[in-house]
């Protein structure tokens, strides 16, 4: 099963299987400041480079920064649909 994101309110950003069917930021999860943000919250904070969504408990290692760049690339084509709820498929 994969999580189909509509408005992003009911899907956890770091845990939810919503992008490509796998939890994509698992490797960054330990360093994240807020581990319980929804997709909608992260989107509203700005997940592009320099966005407020990215808060870390410590400085990222080089490989983590590279992974973050890959994650941001995946988000580039993600658009939330405010008229649709999230659901499992």
C-alpha positions in Angstrom: 0.0 0.0 0.0 1.1 3.5 -0.7 -0.2 6.8 0.8 -1.8 9.1 -1.8 -1.3 12.6 -0.6 -4.1 15.1 -1.3 -3.9 18.1 1.1 -1.1 16.5 3.1 -2.7 17.0 6.5 -3.0 13.4 7.6 0.3 12.1 6.3 3.5 12.3 8.3 6.3 13.7 6.4 9.2 11.5 7.7 7.2 8.3 8.4 4.6 8.2 5.7 5.0 6.0 2.6 3.9 8.8 0.3 6.7 9.5 -2.1 7.6 6.6 -4.3 6.1 4.1 -2.0 8.9 4.2 0.6 9.8 6.5 3.6 12.3 8.6 1.7 13.9 10.6 4.5 14.4 7.7 6.9 18.2 8.3 6.8 17.8 11.9 7.8 15.1 11.3 10.4 17.5 10.9 13.4 18.9 14.4 12.7 15.5 16.1 12.2 14.3 18.6 14.9 10.6 17.9 14.4 9.9 14.3 13.7 6.1 14.6 13.7 5.4 17.2 11.0 2.8 16.5 8.4 3.4 16.8 4.7 1.2 19.9 4.7 3.2 21.5 7.5 6.5 20.9 5.8 5.1 22.2 2.5 3.9 25.4 4.2 7.2 26.0 5.9 9.0 25.6 2.6 10.9 22.4 1.7 13.0 24.1 -1.0 16.6 25.1 -0.3 16.7 27.5 2.6 13.1 26.7 3.5 12.1 26.8 7.2 11.0 23.1 7.1 14.6 22.0 7.5 15.6 22.2 11.2 18.3 19.9 12.4 19.5 18.8 15.9 23.0 18.9 14.7 25.0 19.9 11.6 24.5 17.4 8.8 27.3 15.3 7.5 28.3 15.6 3.9 26.5 12.4 2.8 23.3 13.7 4.6 23.5 17.0 2.8 23.7 15.1 -0.5 20.7 13.0 0.5 18.8 16.2 1.4 19.5 17.6 -2.1 18.1 14.4 -3.6 15.0 14.7 -1.4 14.5 18.3 -2.4 14.7 17.2 -6.0 11.9 14.7 -5.4 9.7 17.5 -3.8 10.1 19.8 -6.8 7.1 18.2 -8.6 4.9 17.6 -5.5 1.9 19.8 -5.3 -0.8 19.5 -2.6 -4.5 19.4 -3.5 -6.4 21.3 -0.8 -9.7 19.9 -1.9 -8.7 16.2 -1.5 -7.9 14.2 1.7 -5.0 11.9 2.0 -5.8 8.2 1.5 -4.3 4.7 1.2 -4.2 3.0 -2.1 
